[in-house]
Amino acid sequence: MSAPTRVLICDDQAMIRAGLATIVDAQPDLEVAGQCGDGRTAVRLAAELKPDVVVMDVRMPVLDGIEATRLLAAADVEHPVKVLVVTTFNLDEYVYEALRAGASGFLLKDAPPDRLLHAIRTVALGQALLDPDVTRRLVGQYAARIRPAPGAPRDLPLTPRELEVLRLIADGLSNSEIAAELVISRETVKTFVSRILTKLGLRDRVQAVVFAYRHGLVP
């Protein structure tokens, strides 16, 4: 039996921390590695405890969740930690800033427990968790902030099919929707996504969306 996924829970409200910890510890494949109430402590504990996933609130004292996420998961961090941002505030600005800081997922606190558990497991596997509708809304609202980078699409190490899949990812389509659009299986889509991320040196679908916009693959 494989070792359980270790989760660090960071929220400034003790009752919410306790509730999240109870949900996580009830699962045989998950365990709470630690708890804290501010972002600065989260950064310290992450270095000490080396959790597989950090569940991070946004609004906290000392250091907020966005800055803590940046210190833990930004592109220039030597040993990045997977961060799932969980907040009561359904604001696109928070989603955008959290993902730009390096978060692998974003979830609202009013989500049911099974969705939280799914999110933790998804992030632990190295996959991004962002609802396709949220992706579409974000790229529509914030695409102008993403500065184009040098390099034409023809210079990218992708096959025409992989470029097609990347464009659909950037459009916010899920694997199922991409499979339906291209009339291929979901497993084939997963293979394409994996190849794209590997070839481009990207961590997850969120980075793929930003990459596509920066390289002018989508308008």
N, C-alpha and C positions, 0 to 999 in steps of 0.2 A: 504494500500500500504506500502511495506517495505521501510525502510530508504535506500537511495542510498549508494553504495559502495564509500568510501572516499579514494581518491588517492593522495599521496604525490609524486610530480615530482621533481627529482633531476638530473640536467644536467648543465654543466658549460657554455653551449651556450644558450644565452637568446632567440634566434630565435627558437631553437629546443624546449626549454621549453614552449614557447608561442604556438608553433604548437601542441605539445602534449596536452597542457591544453585545447586548442580549440576543439580538437578531443574528449577528455574526457568529457568536460562540455556540449557537444552537445547531450550526451546520457542521457535519463531520469533516468536511473538506476545507473549513475555514477556522481561523483562530485569531483572537485579538492579541496583537503583539504589545500594544500599549495605548494609552489615552492621554490627551492633553487639551488645554483650553486656549492656546494662542499659537500663532504661526511661528514665532521664534523658537518655542519649545518643540514644535513639530519638526523643524529643521534639525535641531539637536538630537531629538529622539530617533529620527530617521537615520542619522549617522551612527548612532549607538546600537539601535535594534535591528537595522537593515530589514525593514518590512518589505513584503512583495507589493503591497498597495497601500497608499495613504488616502484615507477618506477625509477630504478637506472642506471645511466651511469657508465662506468668503469673508463675512464681516466678523472680525475678531480683534481683540486688543493686542498691543505690543507690535505685532506684525500681521497684516491681513492675509487672507488665504491666497490672493493673487500673487503677492510678493513672495510668500512662502513657497508657492508652486514654482515660481521662477527660479528660486534658489535650489529647488529640488529637481526640477525636470527640464530646465531650459536647454537649448541645443548645445550650449557651451559648457554644460555641467559634465564633469569627467565621469561620474558614476550616477547617471540619472535614476530617479525613482518614479515609478508609475503613480500618477495622482488622479483620483476621481474627485472632482469638485461637486459637492452636494450643498445646495443652498435653498432658502425659502424664497429668494428673489428671482422671479422669472423675467430677467432683463437681458435683452440681447447683448448689451454692452458687457455684462458680466461674462456671458458665454464667450464672446469674442476675446476679451482680455484673458480669461482663464486658458483658452486654447492657445492663444499667442504665447502665454507664459510657459506652455509645455504640458498642460493637463491632457490626459488621455481620454477623459470623459467628463460629462456634465449631467447632473441629475438633480431634480427638485426633491426637497425633503418630503413633500406630500405624495411621492411615488410609493406604491405598495411595497411591502418587504421583499416580495419575489423579484421585483424589478431592481431593487437595490442589490440583492444577491447576484442577480444576473449581471449587473453592471460591474460589480467587484470581480467576478470570475472572468468577464470579458476583458477588462483592463489587465488583469493578472496574466492573461494569455498574450498580452502585447498587442491587443486590438483596440482600436478607438471606439468609443461609444458616444454617438451623437445622432439623434433622430434625424432622418433625411429631411423632414420638413424644416427643422431648425437649420440644417446646413443650407438649404435653399434660401431661407430668409437671411441668414448671415452673409452669404456670398453676394446676395443682391444688395444688402445694405452697406457692407464694408469692403467690397471688392476694390473700390477706389483707393483704399488705404494701402493696398498691396502694390508696391512699386514694381514695375516690370524690370526683369533682370536680363542681361545680355544672353544671347543664345536662341536661335530659331528652333522651331520644332524639329526641323530636319537634322539638327545636330544631336538630338537626343538618342540614346541607345535603346530605342524601343521599336518594336515591329509596328506596322500599321494597325494591327488588331489591338495591341497594347495601348497605342495612342488613343484609339477609339474608346477603350475601357476607361482610360484615365480621364478623358473628356466627360464621360458619363458620371464618373465619380465626382468630378468637379461640379457637375450639374445637380449633385445631391441625390443621385439614385442609389438605392440599396442594392445589395447583390441580387436579390430576387427580381428587382426592376430591371437591372442590367441584363440578367439572364433572359427575361421576357423581351427586352428591346432587341437583343442580338440573336434570339432564338438559340440559346445554348443553355447548358445545365448550370445550376448554382455552383457545383463543384468546379466546373471549368472557369467560372468567374473568379472563384477563390484562388485558383491557380494563377490566373492572369494578374489579379491584385497582388499576390505574393511576389510574382516576378517583377512587376512594376516597382514595388517598394524596394526590392533588393537591388535592381539595376540602378535606381536613382538615389539609393542610400537614404531612403526615407523611413521614418519610424512607423507611421500609421496613415490612415485615410485622411486625417485632418491635414497632415503635412502635404499629402498628395494634392489636396484641393488648393492649398496656398501655392504649391509648385506650379500647378496648371495655370493659375492666374498670372503668376510672375513670368511665365514663359509664353504668355499670349495664346495658350491653347483653347481658351474660352473667352468670349467677348465680355 
